Amino acid sequence: MKKLFSIMAMAMLILSVMPVVLGTDVGVGIGIEIVTEDYAPNIWACDTRTVLDDNTEPGRVSGAGTELTERENNYAFEGEQIEYKVLVKDKNGIQKISDVFGTLGDVQGAGNDIEVNCVEDLAHVDGETLDTSCNARILEETLTTFDEDTMRYYTCTFTVETADSHYGEYWYTVEAEDLDGLSSTVDENEYWYLNPTIALSIDGDLTFEDVRPGTQSYSSTLLVGNDADDGSGVLLDMFISGTDFYDSASSGAACPSSNVLELSNFDYYATSGAYSSADDARADAENYVGIGYATGFNNPTPFYGAFEVIQTTAVAGEYSNGNVLTPGAEMAVTFRLDLPEPCNGDFDTGSINFWGEAI
């Protein structure tokens, strides 16, 4: 009994020193801070870039406001347009995009002068396949599906203004900017010469002296050149026209039966590179070509297919070989006068004109 009591007393002592637990669980809170990346927008140029002709001076091929398919070099004139389709993505949400615009500047990249705001294209729906021509990639990730929460297409149409504000060489690109001031441009920056000065140079004089009636006389050879701005790359399609000639003095002129020397008495021979008037179907047996009447370019009749200096094709929508001059290039032109008999007078009033149209 004494041993049993001592054991029970020890058990009671052990129980009396154990802690008392009043609940069944316990927890400790941890503070969390999440900082979202301020994501700079992505922007990609899609394969729908076009250059459009103006509405006032359509060329040989392109009509007013249509694609300027004949323009081969990087120059543009007042009223002509450069149109882009771009895809923009912002992982912070498309609502973070503040502006998408086209810029001009002396250097490529972001931060140049804003020239045109792009127009949002809302015709696309969530989940549709992305335009593969945009080549939308983020590092190794290739994007294939349109996400309306983070993406938009835009159309950017830049119109060349007058030479007062747009003259010279510029970088052009399209830029996207978000509400935090972060911006990106398309990878494909372009370099343009806007409103280059176009001009013709003529080296030599067209003078016929002491021509005997009833004979043919030849002028010295003139050089007609493309004197457009250096570096502009402007190609000039060349034309020639003229008027009748009159004696400005009261001399009783007659050639042969009236006081006028008709333009039909003048012809010319031209050479340019590997081509000459000998390649022109309009040429006579001596390879000289007659001159058509006009008081201005395409006035009163269109020049295309009829008034080219060297015409190797009579198709109005095609350019003739040898008839297009690059900046600094020249063609040599010699004139022939068939003076009627009888003829009297000094015919000094009238003109033969060369014209160059930028392609």
URSUL-V269591 format. One record per residue. N is the residue number from 1. D_CENTER is the distance of its C-alpha to the mean C-alpha in Angstrom with 1 decimal. Layout:
n = {N | N}
d_center = {D_CENTER | D_CENTER}
This chain:
n = {1 | 2 | 3 | 4 | 5 | 6 | 7 | 8 | 9 | 10 | 11 | 12 | 13 | 14 | 15 | 16 | 17 | 18 | 19 | 20 | 21 | 22 | 23 | 24 | 25 | 26 | 27 | 28 | 29 | 30 | 31 | 32 | 33 | 34 | 35 | 36 | 37 | 38 | 39 | 40 | 41 | 42 | 43 | 44 | 45 | 46 | 47 | 48 | 49 | 50 | 51 | 52 | 53 | 54 | 55 | 56 | 57 | 58 | 59 | 60 | 61 | 62 | 63 | 64 | 65 | 66 | 67 | 68 | 69 | 70 | 71 | 72 | 73 | 74 | 75 | 76 | 77 | 78 | 79 | 80 | 81 | 82 | 83 | 84 | 85 | 86 | 87 | 88 | 89 | 90 | 91 | 92 | 93 | 94 | 95 | 96 | 97 | 98 | 99 | 100 | 101 | 102 | 103 | 104 | 105 | 106 | 107 | 108 | 109 | 110 | 111 | 112 | 113 | 114 | 115 | 116 | 117 | 118 | 119 | 120 | 121 | 122 | 123 | 124 | 125 | 126 | 127 | 128 | 129 | 130 | 131 | 132 | 133 | 134 | 135 | 136 | 137 | 138 | 139 | 140 | 141 | 142 | 143 | 144 | 145 | 146 | 147 | 148 | 149 | 150 | 151 | 152 | 153 | 154 | 155 | 156 | 157 | 158 | 159 | 160 | 161 | 162 | 163 | 164 | 165 | 166 | 167 | 168 | 169 | 170 | 171 | 172 | 173 | 174 | 175 | 176 | 177 | 178 | 179 | 180 | 181 | 182 | 183 | 184 | 185 | 186 | 187 | 188 | 189 | 190 | 191 | 192 | 193 | 194 | 195 | 196 | 197 | 198 | 199 | 200 | 201 | 202 | 203 | 204 | 205 | 206 | 207 | 208 | 209 | 210 | 211 | 212 | 213 | 214 | 215 | 216 | 217 | 218 | 219 | 220 | 221 | 222 | 223 | 224 | 225 | 226 | 227 | 228 | 229 | 230 | 231 | 232 | 233 | 234 | 235 | 236 | 237 | 238 | 239 | 240 | 241 | 242 | 243 | 244 | 245 | 246 | 247 | 248 | 249 | 250 | 251 | 252 | 253 | 254 | 255 | 256 | 257 | 258 | 259 | 260 | 261 | 262 | 263 | 264 | 265 | 266 | 267 | 268 | 269 | 270 | 271 | 272 | 273 | 274 | 275 | 276 | 277 | 278 | 279 | 280 | 281 | 282 | 283 | 284 | 285 | 286 | 287 | 288 | 289 | 290 | 291 | 292 | 293 | 294 | 295 | 296 | 297 | 298 | 299 | 300 | 301 | 302 | 303 | 304 | 305 | 306 | 307 | 308 | 309 | 310 | 311 | 312 | 313 | 314 | 315 | 316 | 317 | 318 | 319 | 320 | 321 | 322 | 323 | 324 | 325 | 326 | 327 | 328 | 329 | 330 | 331 | 332 | 333 | 334 | 335 | 336 | 337 | 338 | 339 | 340 | 341 | 342 | 343 | 344 | 345 | 346 | 347 | 348 | 349 | 350 | 351 | 352 | 353 | 354 | 355 | 356 | 357 | 358 | 359}
d_center = {115.5 | 114.9 | 112.3 | 110.5 | 110.5 | 108.9 | 106.1 | 105.4 | 105.5 | 102.9 | 100.6 | 100.8 | 100.1 | 97.0 | 95.7 | 96.3 | 94.0 | 90.9 | 88.0 | 87.6 | 84.2 | 83.4 | 79.8 | 78.1 | 74.6 | 72.7 | 69.1 | 67.0 | 63.5 | 60.5 | 57.7 | 54.1 | 50.8 | 47.5 | 44.3 | 41.0 | 38.0 | 35.4 | 32.6 | 29.1 | 26.6 | 24.7 | 21.1 | 19.3 | 15.9 | 16.6 | 15.2 | 13.7 | 10.0 | 8.1 | 5.1 | 7.6 | 9.0 | 11.2 | 14.9 | 16.4 | 15.1 | 14.3 | 14.1 | 16.5 | 15.4 | 13.4 | 15.3 | 14.8 | 13.0 | 12.6 | 10.1 | 8.2 | 10.1 | 10.7 | 7.4 | 8.8 | 7.8 | 5.7 | 5.7 | 5.0 | 8.3 | 10.8 | 10.8 | 7.4 | 6.8 | 5.8 | 9.2 | 11.5 | 15.1 | 17.3 | 21.0 | 23.1 | 26.8 | 29.4 | 32.9 | 34.5 | 33.4 | 30.3 | 32.1 | 31.6 | 27.8 | 27.4 | 23.6 | 20.3 | 17.3 | 13.9 | 14.4 | 13.3 | 15.7 | 17.1 | 18.0 | 16.8 | 18.7 | 20.4 | 21.6 | 18.7 | 18.3 | 17.8 | 15.2 | 15.3 | 18.0 | 17.5 | 19.7 | 22.5 | 22.9 | 26.7 | 26.9 | 27.9 | 31.5 | 33.4 | 34.2 | 31.5 | 29.9 | 26.6 | 23.4 | 23.9 | 20.2 | 20.2 | 22.7 | 24.5 | 27.0 | 29.2 | 30.8 | 32.8 | 32.5 | 30.3 | 29.7 | 30.2 | 31.3 | 29.8 | 32.0 | 31.7 | 33.6 | 31.1 | 27.8 | 25.2 | 21.9 | 19.2 | 16.2 | 13.6 | 11.5 | 9.8 | 9.8 | 9.2 | 12.8 | 14.8 | 15.2 | 18.4 | 16.7 | 13.2 | 13.6 | 13.3 | 12.1 | 11.7 | 11.9 | 10.3 | 12.5 | 14.6 | 18.3 | 21.5 | 24.7 | 28.3 | 31.3 | 32.6 | 29.6 | 28.5 | 24.8 | 22.5 | 18.8 | 17.1 | 17.7 | 14.1 | 12.7 | 9.4 | 9.3 | 7.0 | 8.7 | 8.6 | 10.8 | 12.2 | 15.6 | 16.1 | 19.8 | 22.3 | 25.4 | 28.7 | 31.5 | 34.8 | 36.7 | 37.5 | 41.3 | 44.1 | 47.5 | 51.0 | 49.8 | 52.8 | 52.7 | 52.6 | 50.8 | 47.3 | 45.7 | 42.7 | 40.5 | 39.5 | 36.2 | 33.1 | 30.0 | 26.7 | 23.8 | 20.1 | 20.4 | 16.9 | 16.4 | 17.4 | 14.9 | 11.9 | 11.8 | 11.6 | 13.4 | 15.9 | 17.8 | 21.3 | 23.9 | 27.4 | 29.7 | 32.8 | 35.8 | 39.5 | 41.4 | 44.3 | 47.1 | 46.8 | 50.5 | 53.3 | 54.5 | 55.5 | 52.6 | 52.6 | 50.5 | 52.2 | 53.3 | 51.2 | 49.8 | 46.3 | 44.8 | 42.6 | 39.1 | 40.4 | 42.4 | 39.3 | 37.5 | 35.3 | 34.7 | 31.4 | 30.5 | 27.2 | 27.6 | 29.5 | 29.1 | 31.1 | 32.6 | 35.1 | 32.5 | 32.0 | 34.2 | 34.7 | 36.5 | 40.3 | 42.9 | 41.9 | 38.2 | 37.5 | 35.2 | 35.8 | 33.6 | 32.6 | 33.2 | 30.5 | 30.5 | 26.7 | 23.5 | 24.1 | 27.3 | 29.7 | 28.4 | 25.0 | 24.4 | 22.8 | 25.5 | 28.0 | 26.9 | 25.1 | 26.8 | 27.2 | 27.1 | 27.6 | 26.6 | 27.5 | 25.2 | 23.0 | 20.1 | 20.2 | 19.5 | 22.7 | 23.4 | 24.0 | 22.4 | 18.9 | 19.1 | 17.2 | 17.6 | 21.3 | 22.3 | 25.1 | 27.0 | 30.7 | 32.2 | 35.9 | 37.4 | 40.7 | 42.8 | 45.6 | 47.8 | 50.1 | 53.9 | 55.3 | 52.7 | 53.4 | 51.2 | 48.5 | 45.2 | 42.9 | 41.0 | 38.0 | 34.7 | 32.7 | 29.0 | 26.1 | 22.6 | 19.2 | 16.2 | 12.7 | 11.4}
